[in-house]
Amino acid sequence: MSLIPAAAALTTADILRLIFTALSLPDLARAACVCRTWHAIASDRDVVAAAFKAPWRLREVIGIPSSGGFWRESGLGKFAISHRLRDRDSVAGLAVKYDVQVIDIKRLNNMMSDHGIHSRERLLVPIGNPDLLMNSTCYIELDKYAKREVAVLYLEGGPERKLNGSTTRVSSDQGKKRIIKSLRRSMRADDGTAEYYLSISDGDPRAALSEFSQDLTWERNTNMA
């Protein structure tokens, strides 16, 4: 009897949130296509972050990606170890230390050769042992050399907060709002629709418009059938 009032107090959004937090990222993406209410909850940062963490049993993911497309999949390639470079470090030595391939370190850091390694403060190292992620905290960062956003694991200490970090985030948010406004006009849709198609297209406005056009064509063909 005591359970009934508690259950009655839950709203539809509360119940959906409880259900969605148990879904995988692909299932969340499907749920987001059902209706606006489902899309709003399935796109919530806490809900997608929980799905992102679950396969690796992460304790926490800190940071907000510049594109919602970051959350679309949580393969091991989304993660990297931050290694602060020291005078005697070499790419080959780091490959041995972390049990990964030299070519994978170079590919992740956009390196053509080992020359100039010490002009950088750090290298990102692919994660070869997924157990390192268990109960750990990762930080979403846009690395200027890798030119991509990754969930960074710090085995020693944590990230150094730079003074211009907040300015960069504000600029990024303002740029995203301008893109969404432009997409909304082009699609003749609302902000939620524009933001959704931008998120599933990894932040590429042209790809977002293409996805939207394909869905419109499919809907029209379905209605005509």
Helices and strands as residue ranges (DSSP letters): H 3-9, H 12-20, H 25-31, H 36-42, H 45-53, G 54-56, E 60-62, G 68-72, G 76-78, E 79-84, H 91-98, H 102-108, G 117-119, E 122-126, G 130-133, E 137-143, E 148-153, H 165-187, H 191-199, H 205-224
